[in-house]
Amino acid sequence: MGVIPITITNWYKSESMQMTVVAIVVAVAGEFKINPFSGEVFRIGLGSSAFLFLLLLMSHLPYLRTGLAAGATVLLFRVSFDGAASPGAFYLLGSLKTHFSAMLYYIVFAAGMALIQRRLHQLNPLILGACVSLIDFVSNEAELLMRSVAFGLPYFQTNQWLLIPVIAVVRSYFTTGIYSSIAVHQMRSVHAEQQKRIEQMINVGSGLYGEVFYLRKSMDVIERITAKSHDLYGLLNKEGLNDYGRSVLEITQQIHEVKKDSQRILAGLMKLADLESAPEMTLAEIVELVMKSNGEYSRMLKKEVRIEKEVGIDYLTAHYIPLITVLNNLAANSVEAIERLGTIRIRVSEREGETMFIVSDTGTGIAEQDKEMVFEPGFTTKFNQEGVAATGIGLSHVRDIVGSFRGRLLLMEPGREAETTFVVAFPTVKLKKGV
């Protein structure tokens, strides 16, 4: 209960500080001015443009109160300036009379902006500029009317009525144009950041998909081991080897505990991956993401790898996570196979009801004696600087995922360009949305 008043107080202080800053900026900017008419009766300064820009930029502020604060600050600033400039000839009432109409301008302008404040960000820039021009024109006319009353000058002057609308339109559209440019830039920056985060989430989802896939496979193995272990327990008891039977039963129970732990981990990974509610991506978007991800990977390895694409067929699919997992594995293997300079080509086409993904590279290739083993779990030709072998689950991983879609994974013989080429063929009916 005690936190709420503090929060409100801090919010109010922050808002008051912002209005104070607006008022001071407007007062200072208003001193940079031109006088389109004779004498000091009517002045056009940067204060109005600055006021409009700040209102657009800080649309959360209460416009009417901000206008009152800006108007009062402008009046105080100009009266103080008069007193400092001519202390001997300074006349307070005369100075107030001279500058009071300027305060009225900002109050009327803020009142007009308050009328469109709620729809400010919904208006087209051209319509917004027209609305602001009208508000500026009315505010200027209110200022002129006040001056004409205060100084006994004629209100209607032809040159003023022709110039004021032009000034209002130019000033309003210029200011709203700058604001719109900034807003568009911010929107693009936000969109780029959102796109980056989406790509990161998709890559994370791809990694989680692989872990989920293999955890499920491991759980199937654990289930079979548990069943065999329990059968062995029964067989040992029949043979009268009860001590051995009890040992096997303990092992069976421990395996069962491992399975339960794996089930909990699987449930958590499934929740994180959220594969069931995945949206759709096009094949072209999938290839583009794989190219970008592996381009960054190649730069991390300090390699100059050119990645090319050729997308001959494109459609939406909800299975983009497994596709990215497969293509990322193949493309990453290609990056690793290239020593320093090379090219990776990713092609997508359709033939006889199958969507074909072809990944080829100009790397070191696969030795003839290794071609029969490349898809086996644990096989690898990659070793780190200490001579420790890699896990070798990449291509077996790819093969199993492709197999879960009743697809095919092939290692093609090198062509004339001696490229290592993998072909992944998925039934189109399994991938394409709406088929």
C-alpha positions in Angstrom: 0.0 0.0 0.0 2.9 2.4 0.7 4.5 1.9 -2.7 1.7 3.4 -4.8 1.9 7.0 -3.5 5.7 7.0 -4.1 5.2 5.7 -7.6 2.6 8.4 -8.3 4.8 11.1 -6.8 7.8 10.1 -8.9 5.7 9.9 -12.0 4.3 13.4 -11.3 7.8 14.8 -10.7 9.0 13.3 -13.9 6.1 14.7 -15.9 6.6 18.1 -14.3 10.3 18.1 -15.1 9.5 17.2 -18.7 7.0 20.1 -19.0 9.6 22.4 -17.5 12.2 21.4 -20.1 9.7 21.9 -22.9 8.8 25.3 -21.6 12.5 26.4 -21.3 13.4 25.1 -24.7 10.4 26.9 -26.3 11.3 30.1 -24.6 14.9 30.1 -25.8 14.0 28.9 -29.3 11.4 31.7 -29.5 14.2 34.3 -29.4 15.5 33.2 -32.8 12.9 35.0 -34.9 12.1 37.0 -38.0 9.7 40.0 -38.3 7.7 39.7 -41.5 5.7 42.8 -40.7 6.9 46.3 -39.8 7.8 47.0 -36.2 7.8 44.6 -33.3 4.0 43.9 -33.3 4.2 40.4 -34.8 7.2 38.0 -34.7 7.7 34.6 -36.1 10.2 32.6 -34.1 11.5 29.0 -33.8 9.6 28.6 -30.6 6.4 27.5 -32.3 8.2 24.9 -34.4 10.1 23.7 -31.3 6.9 23.5 -29.3 5.1 21.5 -32.0 8.1 19.1 -32.3 8.3 18.5 -28.6 4.5 17.9 -28.3 4.7 15.3 -31.1 7.8 13.7 -29.5 6.3 13.7 -26.0 2.7 12.9 -26.7 2.2 11.4 -23.2 2.3 14.9 -21.6 -1.0 16.8 -20.8 -1.0 19.2 -23.7 -3.0 22.0 -22.1 -0.9 22.2 -19.0 2.2 22.0 -21.1 0.9 24.9 -23.2 0.2 27.0 -20.0 3.7 26.3 -18.7 5.3 27.1 -22.1 3.3 30.3 -22.5 4.0 31.5 -18.9 7.7 30.7 -19.3 7.9 32.6 -22.6 6.2 35.6 -21.0 8.5 35.6 -18.0 11.5 35.0 -20.2 10.8 37.9 -22.5 9.8 40.3 -19.7 13.0 39.4 -17.9 15.0 40.0 -21.1 13.4 43.4 -21.5 14.3 44.3 -18.0 17.9 43.1 -18.4 18.3 44.8 -21.8 17.0 48.3 -20.7 16.9 48.5 -16.9 16.5 52.3 -16.9 13.6 52.4 -19.4 11.9 49.2 -18.3 8.2 49.4 -17.7 6.7 46.2 -16.3 3.1 46.7 -17.5 4.2 47.8 -20.9 6.4 44.7 -21.3 3.6 42.4 -20.1 1.2 44.1 -22.6 3.7 43.5 -25.4 4.4 39.9 -24.8 1.1 38.6 -23.3 -0.2 37.8 -26.8 2.8 35.4 -27.3 1.7 33.5 -24.2 -1.9 33.3 -25.6 -0.5 31.8 -28.8 1.0 28.8 -27.0 -2.1 28.2 -24.9 -4.4 28.2 -27.9 -2.0 26.0 -29.9 -1.8 23.5 -27.0 -5.6 23.5 -26.7 -5.9 22.7 -30.4 -3.3 20.0 -30.2 -5.1 18.5 -27.2 -8.2 18.0 -29.5 -6.2 15.5 -31.7 -3.8 14.1 -29.1 -5.6 10.7 -28.8 -5.5 10.2 -32.5 -2.1 11.7 -33.1 -0.3 8.5 -34.0 -3.2 7.2 -36.1 -3.3 10.2 -38.5 -1.6 10.1 -41.9 1.4 12.5 -42.0 -0.3 14.6 -44.6 -3.6 14.8 -42.6 -1.6 15.5 -39.5 0.3 18.4 -41.2 -3.1 19.8 -42.4 -4.5 19.7 -38.9 -1.4 21.3 -37.3 -1.5 24.0 -40.0 -5.1 24.9 -39.1 -4.2 24.9 -35.4 -1.2 27.1 -36.1 -3.3 29.5 -38.2 -5.9 29.9 -35.5 -3.3 30.4 -32.8 -1.6 33.1 -34.9 -4.9 34.8 -35.5 -5.6 34.7 -31.7 -2.2 36.3 -31.1 -2.9 39.0 -33.8 -6.3 39.7 -32.3 -4.9 40.2 -28.8 -2.2 42.5 -30.2 -4.7 44.5 -32.1 -6.8 45.0 -29.0 -3.8 45.8 -26.8 -2.2 48.3 -29.1 -5.3 49.6 -30.9 -4.1 48.4 -34.3 -6.4 47.3 -37.2 -7.0 43.6 -36.9 -7.5 42.8 -40.7 -4.4 43.5 -42.9 -4.3 42.0 -46.3 -0.6 41.2 -46.2 -0.9 39.4 -42.9 -3.9 37.3 -43.9 -2.0 36.1 -47.0 1.3 35.4 -45.3 0.1 33.8 -42.1 -1.5 30.7 -43.8 1.6 30.2 -45.9 3.8 30.4 -42.8 1.5 28.0 -40.9 1.5 25.4 -43.7 5.3 25.6 -44.3 6.2 25.5 -40.6 3.7 22.7 -39.8 4.6 20.4 -42.6 8.4 21.0 -42.1 8.1 20.1 -38.4 5.8 17.1 -38.9 8.0 15.9 -41.7 11.0 15.8 -39.4 9.0 14.1 -36.7 7.7 11.5 -39.2 11.2 10.8 -40.5 12.4 10.2 -36.9 9.3 8.0 -36.2 9.9 5.9 -39.4 13.5 5.5 -38.5 12.6 4.3 -35.0 10.0 1.9 -36.4 12.6 0.4 -38.7 15.0 0.1 -35.9 12.4 -1.6 -33.8 11.4 -3.9 -36.7 15.1 -4.8 -37.3 15.6 -5.6 -33.6 12.4 -7.7 -33.5 13.5 -9.5 -36.6 16.8 -10.3 -35.0 15.1 -11.6 -31.9 12.8 -13.7 -34.0 15.7 -15.3 -35.8 17.5 -15.9 -32.6 14.3 -17.6 -31.2 14.0 -19.7 -34.3 17.6 -20.8 -34.1 17.1 -21.7 -30.4 13.9 -23.6 -31.4 15.9 -25.5 -34.0 18.4 -26.5 -31.4 15.7 -27.5 -29.0 14.0 -29.5 -31.7 17.1 -31.6 -32.2 17.5 -32.2 -28.5 13.8 -33.2 -28.2 14.1 -35.5 -31.2 17.1 -37.4 -29.7 15.7 -37.4 -26.2 12.6 -39.1 -27.5 14.8 -41.6 -29.3 16.8 -42.2 -26.1 13.6 -42.7 -24.1 12.5 -45.4 -26.6 15.9 -47.1 -26.0 15.5 -46.8 -22.3 12.1 -48.3 -22.5 13.4 -51.3 -24.4 16.3 -51.7 -21.9 13.9 -51.6 -19.0 11.7 -54.3 -20.5 14.7 -56.5 -21.2 16.1 -56.0 -17.8 12.8 -56.9 -16.2 12.6 -60.0 -18.3 16.1 -61.0 -17.2 15.1 -60.5 -13.6 12.2 -63.0 -14.1 14.5 -65.5 -15.9 17.1 -65.3 -13.1 14.4 -66.0 -10.5 13.2 -69.0 -12.4 16.8 -70.3 -12.4 17.0 -69.9 -8.7 19.6 -67.1 -8.9 17.7 -64.8 -6.6 20.7 -62.7 -5.6 21.5 -61.9 -9.2 17.8 -61.3 -9.8 17.6 -58.7 -7.0 20.7 -56.9 -8.5 19.1 -56.8 -11.9 15.8 -55.5 -10.3 17.7 -52.7 -8.7 19.3 -51.8 -12.0 15.8 -52.0 -13.6 14.5 -49.6 -11.0 17.4 -47.2 -11.6 16.8 -47.2 -15.3 13.2 -46.5 -14.7 14.2 -43.4 -12.6 16.4 -42.3 -15.4 13.4 -42.6 -17.7 11.2 -40.5 -15.4 13.9 -37.8 -15.2 14.1 -37.9 -19.0 10.4 -37.5 -19.3 10.4 -34.4 -17.1 13.3 -32.9 -19.2 11.4 -33.7 -22.4 8.2 -32.0 -21.0 10.3 -28.9 -20.2 12.0 -28.8 -23.6 8.6 -29.3 -25.4 7.2 -26.4 -23.5 10.2 -24.2 -24.4 10.2 -25.2 -28.0 6.3 -24.9 -28.2 6.4 -26.8 -31.5 2.7 -27.5 -31.6 1.8 -23.8 -31.9 4.5 -22.9 -34.4 3.5 -20.4 -37.1 4.5 -20.8 -40.8 7.5 -19.8 -42.8 8.2 -20.0 -46.6 10.9 -22.2 -47.9 12.7 -19.1 -49.2 12.6 -17.6 -45.7 14.0 -20.8 -44.3 16.9 -20.9 -46.8 17.6 -17.2 -46.1 17.8 -17.8 -42.4 20.1 -20.8 -42.8 22.4 -18.8 -45.1 22.6 -15.9 -42.6 23.2 -18.2 -39.6 26.0 -20.1 -41.4 27.5 -17.0 -42.9 28.0 -15.8 -39.3 29.4 -19.2 -38.4 31.9 -19.1 -41.2 33.1 -15.6 -40.2 33.4 -16.8 -36.6 35.8 -19.5 -37.9 37.6 -16.9 -39.9 36.7 -18.4 -43.3 35.7 -16.7 -46.5 32.7 -18.7 -47.6 30.3 -17.6 -50.3 26.8 -19.1 -49.8 24.5 -19.1 -52.8 20.9 -20.1 -53.1 18.5 -21.2 -55.8 14.8 -21.5 -54.7 12.9 -23.1 -57.6 9.7 -23.7 -55.5 8.3 -21.8 -52.6 5.4 -22.4 -50.2 4.4 -22.0 -46.6 5.2 -24.8 -44.1 4.5 -25.2 -40.4 7.5 -27.6 -40.2 10.2 -25.0 -40.5 11.9 -26.0 -37.2 12.9 -29.5 -38.4 13.8 -28.1 -41.9 16.1 -25.5 -40.3 17.6 -28.2 -38.1 18.4 -30.4 -41.1 19.7 -27.6 -43.3 21.7 -26.0 -40.5 23.4 -29.3 -39.8 24.3 -29.9 -43.5 25.4 -26.3 -44.1 27.5 -26.2 -40.9 29.2 -29.4 -42.0 29.9 -27.7 -45.3 31.4 -24.7 -43.6 33.6 -26.9 -41.5 34.7 -28.9 -44.6 36.0 -25.8 -46.3 39.6 -25.0 -45.3 39.7 -21.3 -45.9 38.0 -20.2 -49.2 35.0 -21.9 -50.7 31.4 -21.9 -51.9 28.2 -23.5 -50.5 25.1 -23.9 -52.7 21.6 -24.4 -51.3 19.0 -25.4 -53.9 15.3 -26.1 -53.5 13.2 -27.8 -56.2 10.3 -30.2 -56.6 10.2 -33.4 -58.5 7.7 -36.2 -58.6 5.9 -35.1 -55.4 9.0 -34.5 -53.4 10.6 -31.3 -52.3 14.3 -31.5 -52.8 16.9 -29.6 -50.7 20.4 -29.9 -52.2 23.4 -28.7 -50.2 26.7 -28.8 -51.9 30.2 -27.4 -51.0 33.7 -27.1 -52.5 35.3 -28.3 -49.3 37.7 -31.2 -48.7 35.2 -33.8 -49.6 34.5 -37.2 -48.1 37.0 -40.0 -48.5 35.8 -43.1 -50.5 36.3 -45.4 -47.6 34.2 -43.2 -45.3 31.1 -42.8 -47.6 29.5 -46.0 -46.2 29.9 -44.8 -42.6 29.0 -41.1 -42.7 25.4 -41.6 -41.5 26.3 -43.9 -38.7 26.1 -42.6 -35.1 29.5 -41.7 -33.6 31.3 -41.5 -37.0 33.4 -38.4 -37.5 36.4 -37.2 -39.5 36.6 -34.0 -37.4 39.1 -33.6 -34.6 40.0 -30.6 -32.6 43.5 -29.3 -32.0 44.0 -31.6 -29.0 43.1 -34.6 -31.2 39.7 -35.2 -29.5 37.0 -36.4 -31.9 33.7 -34.6 -32.4 30.5 -36.2 -31.3 29.7 -37.3 -34.9 25.9 -37.2 -34.4 25.3 -34.5 -37.1 24.5 -36.6 -40.2 22.9 -39.4 -38.3 20.8 -36.7 -36.6 19.8 -35.4 -40.1 19.0 -38.9 -41.4 16.7 -39.7 -38.4 14.8 -36.4 -38.7 14.4 -36.8 -42.4 13.2 -40.4 -41.8 10.6 -39.2 -39.3 9.0 -37.4 -42.3 9.3 -40.5 -44.5 11.9 -38.6 -46.5 15.3 -39.6 -48.0 18.9 -38.4 -47.4 21.4 -39.1 -50.1 25.1 -38.5 -50.6 25.7 -37.8 -54.2 28.8 -38.7 -56.2 31.0 -35.7 -56.9 30.2 -34.0 -60.2 32.6 -32.2 -62.6 33.2 -29.5 -60.0 34.1 -32.1 -57.4 31.5 -30.8 -55.0 30.3 -32.8 -52.0 26.5 -32.9 -52.3 23.8 -34.0 -50.0 20.2 -34.3 -51.2 17.3 -34.3 -48.8 14.0 -35.3 -50.3 10.8 -34.7 -48.3 7.3 -35.7 -49.5 5.7 -32.4 -50.4 2.4 -33.5 -48.8 4.2 -33.7 -45.5 5.6 -30.2 -45.6 3.2 -28.0 -47.6 0.5 -26.2 -45.8 -3.0 -27.0 -47.0 -2.0 -30.1 -48.9 
